[in-house]
Amino acid sequence: MAAKLTRLHSLRERLGATFSSHPNELIALFSRYVHQGKGMLQRHQLLAEFDELFESDKEKYAPFEDILRAAQEAIVLPPWVALAIRPRPGVWDYIRVNVSELAVEELTVSEYLAFKEQLVDEHASSKFVLELDFEPFNASFPRPSMSKSIGNGVQFLNRHLSSKLFQDKESLYPLLNFLKAHNYKGTTMMLNDRIQSLRGLQSALRKAEEYLVSIPEDTPSSEFNHRFQELGLEKGWGDTAKRVHDTIHLLLDLLEAPDPASLEKFLGTIPMMFNVVILSPHGYFAQSNVLGYPDTGGQGLCTSWIKSVLWRMRCF
């Protein structure tokens, strides 16, 4: 007989069950949060109240302590207390507890943020609110499952893509299509229509490599652009013979035996950044006679950094 499958309880159900089992104790705890008044509480503040109240009997309330330890913050708007809980990397839950009615609600991200905005505007309207959704648009997009991948998204994606390329050579066609489609203001950057297949790409790259080893490394690419366009290669491979040769060599290695390091290095050589937008959400950036005002202390450093970026863009 097949084993019976049971659905994992949601956080709201678990918290509701805890309230049912220990209503008086949890009311006392959440009342402490509410008595601190309207505002935001951090995890250490939540746990400090818990430790003080249940110091002698922590094991009994260990499941609820786990919830508090996973909480990143709490929003207090009496009689409500809302919790943002991160049980594991990449997973968030939002709940709201009404201390007066012992009601537990599960919130969406938008509902939680709207609730949070009431800290500064009790009459905040949900209409015409700008929302930025950073979720991947493709449901099959790979997601890291290990915490060590956090902050290393590029390496994670490169490992995933190179593994896919290695297992199935047909997966190289999206790379070929990208190199053909990549352009700036209508100007093709990498490959033109003379190259229609992976075999044709490898042949063109080998011919280009043979030519490059026969000329000085510092030869400007402008001197052989026309020859390379006849092979199917455009201007985005580098500004000197050495840089063009290095980029071509990287792609040949990648086509032969894909690996994360080669993929990352090759993609890093492709010209992608053509415009720099500077946003100043607050302060007096780029205005005259404002030095010394709030948020202007780093303007000199920021301006120097911008000049460096522009210089690097021109040097490609």
C-alpha positions as YAML, in Angstrom:
chain: A
units: angstrom
residues:
- id: 1
  name: MET
  ca: [0.00, 0.00, 0.00]
- id: 2
  name: ALA
  ca: [1.39, 3.39, -0.98]
- id: 3
  name: ALA
  ca: [2.50, 5.64, 1.83]
- id: 4
  name: LYS
  ca: [0.14, 8.48, 2.61]
- id: 5
  name: LEU
  ca: [1.48, 11.89, 1.67]
- id: 6
  name: THR
  ca: [0.92, 14.70, 4.15]
- id: 7
  name: ARG
  ca: [1.13, 18.41, 3.35]
- id: 8
  name: LEU
  ca: [3.68, 20.43, 5.27]
- id: 9
  name: HIS
  ca: [2.02, 22.87, 7.62]
- id: 10
  name: SER
  ca: [2.34, 26.52, 6.74]
- id: 11
  name: LEU
  ca: [3.96, 28.92, 9.15]
- id: 12
  name: ARG
  ca: [0.56, 30.44, 9.93]
- id: 13
  name: GLU
  ca: [-0.83, 27.01, 10.84]
- id: 14
  name: ARG
  ca: [2.17, 26.22, 13.04]
- id: 15
  name: LEU
  ca: [1.94, 29.54, 14.83]
- id: 16
  name: GLY
  ca: [-1.82, 29.16, 15.21]
- id: 17
  name: ALA
  ca: [-1.34, 25.71, 16.72]
- id: 18
  name: THR
  ca: [1.22, 27.13, 19.15]
- id: 19
  name: PHE
  ca: [-1.25, 29.83, 20.17]
- id: 20
  name: SER
  ca: [-3.89, 27.17, 20.77]
- id: 21
  name: SER
  ca: [-1.54, 25.13, 22.94]
- id: 22
  name: HIS
  ca: [-0.08, 28.01, 24.96]
- id: 23
  name: PRO
  ca: [-2.43, 31.00, 24.55]
- id: 24
  name: ASN
  ca: [-1.71, 32.76, 27.83]
- id: 25
  name: GLU
  ca: [2.06, 32.56, 27.52]
- id: 26
  name: LEU
  ca: [2.20, 33.80, 23.93]
- id: 27
  name: ILE
  ca: [-0.30, 36.57, 24.63]
- id: 28
  name: ALA
  ca: [2.02, 37.69, 27.41]
- id: 29
  name: LEU
  ca: [4.99, 37.65, 25.01]
- id: 30
  name: PHE
  ca: [3.26, 39.51, 22.16]
- id: 31
  name: SER
  ca: [1.81, 41.98, 24.66]
- id: 32
  name: ARG
  ca: [5.39, 42.87, 25.60]
- id: 33
  name: TYR
  ca: [6.08, 43.65, 21.96]
- id: 34
  name: VAL
  ca: [2.91, 45.73, 21.65]
- id: 35
  name: HIS
  ca: [3.65, 47.64, 24.86]
- id: 36
  name: GLN
  ca: [6.87, 48.91, 23.29]
- id: 37
  name: GLY
  ca: [4.66, 50.96, 21.01]
- id: 38
  name: LYS
  ca: [4.53, 51.59, 17.31]
- id: 39
  name: GLY
  ca: [7.82, 50.83, 15.65]
- id: 40
  name: MET
  ca: [10.22, 48.19, 14.38]
- id: 41
  name: LEU
  ca: [11.87, 45.46, 16.46]
- id: 42
  name: GLN
  ca: [14.99, 43.56, 15.47]
- id: 43
  name: ARG
  ca: [15.62, 39.88, 16.09]
- id: 44
  name: HIS
  ca: [17.72, 40.43, 19.21]
- id: 45
  name: GLN
  ca: [14.91, 42.49, 20.74]
- id: 46
  name: LEU
  ca: [12.35, 39.76, 20.00]
- id: 47
  name: LEU
  ca: [14.58, 37.12, 21.55]
- id: 48
  name: ALA
  ca: [15.43, 39.25, 24.58]
- id: 49
  name: GLU
  ca: [11.74, 39.45, 25.53]
- id: 50
  name: PHE
  ca: [11.34, 35.72, 24.90]
- id: 51
  name: ASP
  ca: [14.38, 34.82, 27.04]
- id: 52
  name: GLU
  ca: [13.23, 37.02, 29.89]
- id: 53
  name: LEU
  ca: [9.70, 35.60, 29.91]
- id: 54
  name: PHE
  ca: [10.53, 31.91, 29.40]
- id: 55
  name: GLU
  ca: [13.98, 31.70, 30.97]
- id: 56
  name: SER
  ca: [13.04, 28.81, 33.24]
- id: 57
  name: ASP
  ca: [11.13, 26.74, 30.67]
- id: 58
  name: LYS
  ca: [12.68, 27.35, 27.27]
- id: 59
  name: GLU
  ca: [12.48, 23.77, 26.01]
- id: 60
  name: LYS
  ca: [8.70, 23.82, 26.22]
- id: 61
  name: TYR
  ca: [8.56, 26.70, 23.75]
- id: 62
  name: ALA
  ca: [11.52, 25.69, 21.57]
- id: 63
  name: PRO
  ca: [9.46, 25.48, 18.32]
- id: 64
  name: PHE
  ca: [8.33, 29.07, 18.75]
- id: 65
  name: GLU
  ca: [11.85, 30.17, 19.64]
- id: 66
  name: ASP
  ca: [12.98, 28.72, 16.30]
- id: 67
  name: ILE
  ca: [10.45, 30.96, 14.55]
- id: 68
  name: LEU
  ca: [11.76, 34.02, 16.38]
- id: 69
  name: ARG
  ca: [15.36, 33.13, 15.55]
- id: 70
  name: ALA
  ca: [14.39, 33.02, 11.87]
- id: 71
  name: ALA
  ca: [12.63, 36.40, 12.11]
- id: 72
  name: GLN
  ca: [14.51, 39.27, 10.53]
- id: 73
  name: GLU
  ca: [12.31, 42.02, 11.93]
- id: 74
  name: ALA
  ca: [8.92, 42.75, 13.46]
- id: 75
  name: ILE
  ca: [6.60, 45.64, 12.74]
- id: 76
  name: VAL
  ca: [4.47, 46.74, 15.69]
- id: 77
  name: LEU
  ca: [1.25, 48.65, 15.01]
- id: 78
  name: PRO
  ca: [-0.94, 47.92, 18.06]
- id: 79
  name: PRO
  ca: [-2.74, 45.58, 18.33]
- id: 80
  name: TRP
  ca: [-0.87, 43.99, 15.39]
- id: 81
  name: VAL
  ca: [2.61, 42.52, 15.28]
- id: 82
  name: ALA
  ca: [3.90, 41.50, 11.84]
- id: 83
  name: LEU
  ca: [6.96, 39.25, 11.42]
- id: 84
  name: ALA
  ca: [9.26, 38.85, 8.43]
- id: 85
  name: ILE
  ca: [10.64, 35.32, 8.75]
- id: 86
  name: ARG
  ca: [13.45, 33.77, 6.72]
- id: 87
  name: PRO
  ca: [13.48, 30.05, 7.53]
- id: 88
  name: ARG
  ca: [16.22, 29.35, 5.00]
- id: 89
  name: PRO
  ca: [18.13, 31.23, 2.28]
- id: 90
  name: GLY
  ca: [15.85, 32.48, -0.48]
- id: 91
  name: VAL
  ca: [12.63, 31.66, 1.40]
- id: 92
  name: TRP
  ca: [10.56, 34.28, 3.20]
- id: 93
  name: ASP
  ca: [7.30, 34.11, 5.13]
- id: 94
  name: TYR
  ca: [5.26, 37.03, 6.39]
- id: 95
  name: ILE
  ca: [2.69, 36.72, 9.18]
- id: 96
  name: ARG
  ca: [0.66, 39.14, 11.27]
- id: 97
  name: VAL
  ca: [-0.68, 38.51, 14.77]
- id: 98
  name: ASN
  ca: [-3.59, 40.38, 16.37]
- id: 99
  name: VAL
  ca: [-2.83, 40.24, 20.08]
- id: 100
  name: SER
  ca: [-6.35, 41.31, 21.09]
- id: 101
  name: GLU
  ca: [-8.16, 38.65, 19.06]
- id: 102
  name: LEU
  ca: [-5.47, 35.94, 18.92]
- id: 103
  name: ALA
  ca: [-5.78, 36.01, 15.12]
- id: 104
  name: VAL
  ca: [-2.92, 34.92, 12.87]
- id: 105
  name: GLU
  ca: [-2.80, 36.02, 9.23]
- id: 106
  name: GLU
  ca: [-0.43, 35.13, 6.45]
- id: 107
  name: LEU
  ca: [0.67, 38.11, 4.32]
- id: 108
  name: THR
  ca: [2.00, 38.49, 0.81]
- id: 109
  name: VAL
  ca: [5.12, 40.56, 0.22]
- id: 110
  name: SER
  ca: [3.03, 43.50, -0.99]
- id: 111
  name: GLU
  ca: [0.72, 43.29, 2.02]
- id: 112
  name: TYR
  ca: [3.66, 43.17, 4.42]
- id: 113
  name: LEU
  ca: [5.34, 46.17, 2.80]
- id: 114
  name: ALA
  ca: [2.07, 48.12, 2.81]
- id: 115
  name: PHE
  ca: [1.69, 47.32, 6.53]
- id: 116
  name: LYS
  ca: [5.27, 48.44, 7.14]
- id: 117
  name: GLU
  ca: [4.68, 51.74, 5.35]
- id: 118
  name: GLN
  ca: [2.02, 52.57, 7.92]
- id: 119
  name: LEU
  ca: [4.84, 53.17, 10.39]
- id: 120
  name: VAL
  ca: [5.43, 56.51, 8.67]
- id: 121
  name: ASP
  ca: [2.02, 57.10, 7.09]
- id: 122
  name: GLU
  ca: [-1.02, 55.58, 8.74]
- id: 123
  name: HIS
  ca: [-3.16, 56.59, 5.78]
- id: 124
  name: ALA
  ca: [-0.80, 55.20, 3.14]
- id: 125
  name: SER
  ca: [-2.71, 54.09, 0.05]
- id: 126
  name: SER
  ca: [-1.81, 50.97, -1.90]
- id: 127
  name: LYS
  ca: [-2.73, 52.71, -5.17]
- id: 128
  name: PHE
  ca: [-0.01, 53.76, -7.59]
- id: 129
  name: VAL
  ca: [2.80, 52.25, -5.52]
- id: 130
  name: LEU
  ca: [5.97, 51.42, -7.41]
- id: 131
  name: GLU
  ca: [6.85, 47.73, -7.09]
- id: 132
  name: LEU
  ca: [10.10, 46.18, -8.29]
- id: 133
  name: ASP
  ca: [9.89, 42.41, -8.77]
- id: 134
  name: PHE
  ca: [13.32, 40.79, -8.80]
- id: 135
  name: GLU
  ca: [12.00, 37.25, -9.12]
- id: 136
  name: PRO
  ca: [13.33, 35.35, -12.19]
- id: 137
  name: PHE
  ca: [10.94, 35.63, -15.13]
- id: 138
  name: ASN
  ca: [11.61, 32.04, -16.14]
- id: 139
  name: ALA
  ca: [10.15, 29.34, -13.87]
- id: 140
  name: SER
  ca: [12.95, 26.96, -14.90]
- id: 141
  name: PHE
  ca: [15.63, 29.45, -13.91]
- id: 142
  name: PRO
  ca: [18.12, 27.71, -11.60]
- id: 143
  name: ARG
  ca: [18.03, 28.71, -7.95]
- id: 144
  name: PRO
  ca: [20.84, 28.17, -5.46]
- id: 145
  name: SER
  ca: [19.90, 25.84, -2.65]
- id: 146
  name: MET
  ca: [23.03, 26.26, -0.52]
- id: 147
  name: SER
  ca: [23.76, 29.29, 1.62]
- id: 148
  name: LYS
  ca: [27.36, 29.44, 0.34]
- id: 149
  name: SER
  ca: [26.00, 30.41, -3.08]
- id: 150
  name: ILE
  ca: [24.58, 33.66, -1.69]
- id: 151
  name: GLY
  ca: [26.62, 36.54, -3.06]
- id: 152
  name: ASN
  ca: [28.15, 34.23, -5.67]
- id: 153
  name: GLY
  ca: [25.32, 34.23, -8.18]
- id: 154
  name: VAL
  ca: [27.59, 34.70, -11.20]
- id: 155
  name: GLN
  ca: [29.72, 31.69, -10.26]
- id: 156
  name: PHE
  ca: [26.58, 29.64, -9.58]
- id: 157
  name: LEU
  ca: [25.10, 30.47, -12.99]
- id: 158
  name: ASN
  ca: [28.41, 29.83, -14.74]
- id: 159
  name: ARG
  ca: [28.63, 26.38, -13.14]
- id: 160
  name: HIS
  ca: [25.05, 25.64, -14.19]
- id: 161
  name: LEU
  ca: [25.54, 26.88, -17.76]
- id: 162
  name: SER
  ca: [28.90, 25.22, -18.29]
- id: 163
  name: SER
  ca: [27.52, 21.93, -16.98]
- id: 164
  name: LYS
  ca: [24.65, 22.22, -19.45]
- id: 165
  name: LEU
  ca: [27.03, 23.05, -22.28]
- id: 166
  name: PHE
  ca: [29.27, 20.12, -21.41]
- id: 167
  name: GLN
  ca: [26.42, 17.60, -21.29]
- id: 168
  name: ASP
  ca: [24.78, 18.74, -24.51]
- id: 169
  name: LYS
  ca: [26.69, 20.46, -27.30]
- id: 170
  name: GLU
  ca: [23.39, 21.61, -28.78]
- id: 171
  name: SER
  ca: [23.15, 23.92, -25.77]
- id: 172
  name: LEU
  ca: [25.96, 25.96, -27.33]
- id: 173
  name: TYR
  ca: [23.56, 27.31, -29.94]
- id: 174
  name: PRO
  ca: [22.05, 29.90, -27.55]
- id: 175
  name: LEU
  ca: [25.59, 31.22, -27.05]
- id: 176
  name: LEU
  ca: [26.06, 31.38, -30.82]
- id: 177
  name: ASN
  ca: [22.74, 33.17, -31.24]
- id: 178
  name: PHE
  ca: [23.66, 35.65, -28.49]
- id: 179
  name: LEU
  ca: [27.00, 36.48, -30.14]
- id: 180
  name: LYS
  ca: [25.20, 37.07, -33.44]
- id: 181
  name: ALA
  ca: [22.45, 39.18, -31.90]
- id: 182
  name: HIS
  ca: [24.62, 41.27, -29.57]
- id: 183
  name: ASN
  ca: [24.76, 44.84, -30.87]
- id: 184
  name: TYR
  ca: [25.03, 48.45, -29.82]
- id: 185
  name: LYS
  ca: [22.63, 50.90, -31.46]
- id: 186
  name: GLY
  ca: [22.23, 48.56, -34.41]
- id: 187
  name: THR
  ca: [25.96, 47.89, -34.84]
- id: 188
  name: THR
  ca: [26.80, 44.19, -34.55]
- id: 189
  name: MET
  ca: [29.50, 43.64, -31.96]
- id: 190
  name: MET
  ca: [30.66, 40.02, -32.19]
- id: 191
  name: LEU
  ca: [29.48, 37.88, -35.14]
- id: 192
  name: ASN
  ca: [27.85, 38.73, -38.46]
- id: 193
  name: ASP
  ca: [25.67, 36.68, -40.79]
- id: 194
  name: ARG
  ca: [28.62, 34.93, -42.42]
- id: 195
  name: ILE
  ca: [28.63, 32.53, -39.46]
- id: 196
  name: GLN
  ca: [25.57, 30.27, -39.31]
- id: 197
  name: SER
  ca: [26.74, 27.24, -37.32]
- id: 198
  name: LEU
  ca: [29.05, 26.16, -34.51]
- id: 199
  name: ARG
  ca: [31.29, 24.42, -37.04]
- id: 200
  name: GLY
  ca: [31.51, 27.63, -39.05]
- id: 201
  name: LEU
  ca: [32.28, 29.60, -35.86]
- id: 202
  name: GLN
  ca: [35.13, 27.28, -34.87]
- id: 203
  name: SER
  ca: [36.56, 27.42, -38.39]
- id: 204
  name: ALA
  ca: [36.48, 31.23, -38.44]
- id: 205
  name: LEU
  ca: [38.07, 31.45, -34.99]
- id: 206
  name: ARG
  ca: [40.94, 29.14, -35.98]
- id: 207
  name: LYS
  ca: [41.64, 31.14, -39.15]
- id: 208
  name: ALA
  ca: [41.60, 34.36, -37.13]
- id: 209
  name: GLU
  ca: [43.95, 32.85, -34.55]
- id: 210
  name: GLU
  ca: [46.42, 31.79, -37.26]
- id: 211
  name: TYR
  ca: [46.48, 35.33, -38.59]
- id: 212
  name: LEU
  ca: [46.87, 36.97, -35.18]
- id: 213
  name: VAL
  ca: [49.99, 34.99, -34.23]
- id: 214
  name: SER
  ca: [51.67, 36.31, -37.39]
- id: 215
  name: ILE
  ca: [51.35, 40.01, -36.48]
- id: 216
  name: PRO
  ca: [52.69, 42.12, -33.56]
- id: 217
  name: GLU
  ca: [50.61, 41.94, -30.38]
- id: 218
  name: ASP
  ca: [50.12, 45.70, -30.21]
- id: 219
  name: THR
  ca: [48.64, 45.95, -33.71]
- id: 220
  name: PRO
  ca: [45.40, 47.98, -33.48]
- id: 221
  name: SER
  ca: [42.33, 45.99, -34.42]
- id: 222
  name: SER
  ca: [41.35, 48.72, -36.87]
- id: 223
  name: GLU
  ca: [44.10, 47.42, -39.16]
- id: 224
  name: PHE
  ca: [42.52, 43.99, -39.58]
- id: 225
  name: ASN
  ca: [38.82, 44.63, -38.91]
- id: 226
  name: HIS
  ca: [37.93, 44.36, -42.59]
- id: 227
  name: ARG
  ca: [39.75, 41.00, -42.94]
- id: 228
  name: PHE
  ca: [37.95, 39.67, -39.84]
- id: 229
  name: GLN
  ca: [34.54, 40.86, -41.05]
- id: 230
  name: GLU
  ca: [35.02, 38.64, -44.10]
- id: 231
  name: LEU
  ca: [35.50, 35.73, -41.67]
- id: 232
  name: GLY
  ca: [32.36, 36.71, -39.78]
- id: 233
  name: LEU
  ca: [33.99, 38.46, -36.79]
- id: 234
  name: GLU
  ca: [33.06, 42.02, -35.86]
- id: 235
  name: LYS
  ca: [34.73, 44.75, -33.78]
- id: 236
  name: GLY
  ca: [33.86, 43.62, -30.26]
- id: 237
  name: TRP
  ca: [36.71, 41.15, -29.76]
- id: 238
  name: GLY
  ca: [39.25, 43.71, -28.53]
- id: 239
  name: ASP
  ca: [41.22, 46.80, -29.49]
- id: 240
  name: THR
  ca: [44.62, 45.14, -30.11]
- id: 241
  name: ALA
  ca: [45.80, 41.92, -31.69]
- id: 242
  name: LYS
  ca: [46.70, 40.49, -28.26]
- id: 243
  name: ARG
  ca: [43.29, 41.21, -26.72]
- id: 244
  name: VAL
  ca: [41.49, 39.83, -29.77]
- id: 245
  name: HIS
  ca: [43.66, 36.71, -29.69]
- id: 246
  name: ASP
  ca: [43.03, 36.18, -25.96]
- id: 247
  name: THR
  ca: [39.25, 36.50, -26.43]
- id: 248
  name: ILE
  ca: [39.22, 34.13, -29.39]
- id: 249
  name: HIS
  ca: [41.37, 31.63, -27.50]
- id: 250
  name: LEU
  ca: [38.91, 31.74, -24.58]
- id: 251
  name: LEU
  ca: [35.96, 30.98, -26.84]
- id: 252
  name: LEU
  ca: [37.79, 28.13, -28.58]
- id: 253
  name: ASP
  ca: [38.55, 26.58, -25.19]
- id: 254
  name: LEU
  ca: [34.93, 27.05, -24.16]
- id: 255
  name: LEU
  ca: [33.62, 25.36, -27.31]
- id: 256
  name: GLU
  ca: [36.07, 22.49, -26.84]
- id: 257
  name: ALA
  ca: [35.55, 21.82, -23.10]
- id: 258
  name: PRO
  ca: [33.16, 24.15, -21.25]
- id: 259
  name: ASP
  ca: [34.01, 25.00, -17.64]
- id: 260
  name: PRO
  ca: [32.79, 27.72, -15.25]
- id: 261
  name: ALA
  ca: [36.06, 29.68, -15.18]
- id: 262
  name: SER
  ca: [36.36, 29.87, -18.98]
- id: 263
  name: LEU
  ca: [32.71, 30.85, -19.36]
- id: 264
  name: GLU
  ca: [32.99, 33.62, -16.75]
- id: 265
  name: LYS
  ca: [36.21, 34.95, -18.23]
- id: 266
  name: PHE
  ca: [34.88, 34.93, -21.79]
- id: 267
  name: LEU
  ca: [31.62, 36.64, -20.90]
- id: 268
  name: GLY
  ca: [33.64, 39.23, -18.98]
- id: 269
  name: THR
  ca: [35.50, 40.21, -22.17]
- id: 270
  name: ILE
  ca: [32.35, 40.91, -24.21]
- id: 271
  name: PRO
  ca: [31.51, 44.62, -24.35]
- id: 272
  name: MET
  ca: [28.24, 44.94, -22.42]
- id: 273
  name: MET
  ca: [28.36, 48.32, -20.65]
- id: 274
  name: PHE
  ca: [27.70, 51.24, -22.94]
- id: 275
  name: ASN
  ca: [25.96, 53.72, -20.66]
- id: 276
  name: VAL
  ca: [26.34, 54.63, -16.99]
- id: 277
  name: VAL
  ca: [23.35, 56.03, -15.13]
- id: 278
  name: ILE
  ca: [23.96, 57.80, -11.83]
- id: 279
  name: LEU
  ca: [21.03, 57.82, -9.43]
- id: 280
  name: SER
  ca: [20.92, 60.00, -6.35]
- id: 281
  name: PRO
  ca: [17.78, 59.04, -4.41]
- id: 282
  name: HIS
  ca: [18.35, 61.82, -1.90]
- id: 283
  name: GLY
  ca: [20.83, 64.54, -1.08]
- id: 284
  name: TYR
  ca: [22.30, 67.26, -3.25]
- id: 285
  name: PHE
  ca: [24.34, 65.33, -5.79]
- id: 286
  name: ALA
  ca: [25.65, 67.28, -8.82]
- id: 287
  name: GLN
  ca: [24.36, 70.63, -7.55]
- id: 288
  name: SER
  ca: [26.52, 73.68, -6.96]
- id: 289
  name: ASN
  ca: [27.34, 75.20, -3.56]
- id: 290
  name: VAL
  ca: [26.17, 72.18, -1.59]
- id: 291
  name: LEU
  ca: [29.39, 70.66, -0.20]
- id: 292
  name: GLY
  ca: [28.97, 70.12, 3.52]
- id: 293
  name: TYR
  ca: [25.26, 69.47, 3.20]
- id: 294
  name: PRO
  ca: [23.92, 65.99, 4.14]
- id: 295
  name: ASP
  ca: [24.89, 63.14, 1.78]
- id: 296
  name: THR
  ca: [27.55, 65.14, -0.07]
- id: 297
  name: GLY
  ca: [30.62, 63.79, 1.70]
- id: 298
  name: GLY
  ca: [31.31, 61.08, -0.85]
- id: 299
  name: GLN
  ca: [30.75, 63.16, -3.98]
- id: 300
  name: GLY
  ca: [34.43, 63.71, -4.65]
- id: 301
  name: LEU
  ca: [35.17, 59.99, -4.40]
- id: 302
  name: CYS
  ca: [32.09, 59.12, -6.48]
- id: 303
  name: THR
  ca: [33.08, 61.58, -9.22]
- id: 304
  name: SER
  ca: [36.59, 60.11, -9.38]
- id: 305
  name: TRP
  ca: [35.11, 56.63, -9.62]
- id: 306
  name: ILE
  ca: [32.86, 57.68, -12.50]
- id: 307
  name: LYS
  ca: [35.83, 59.11, -14.39]
- id: 308
  name: SER
  ca: [37.65, 55.81, -13.89]
- id: 309
  name: VAL
  ca: [34.68, 53.85, -15.26]
- id: 310
  name: LEU
  ca: [34.46, 56.10, -18.33]
- id: 311
  name: TRP
  ca: [38.19, 55.71, -18.94]
- id: 312
  name: ARG
  ca: [37.93, 51.92, -18.75]
- id: 313
  name: MET
  ca: [34.97, 51.91, -21.15]
- id: 314
  name: ARG
  ca: [36.91, 53.95, -23.70]
- id: 315
  name: CYS
  ca: [39.96, 51.72, -23.38]
- id: 316
  name: PHE
  ca: [38.21, 48.56, -24.52]
...
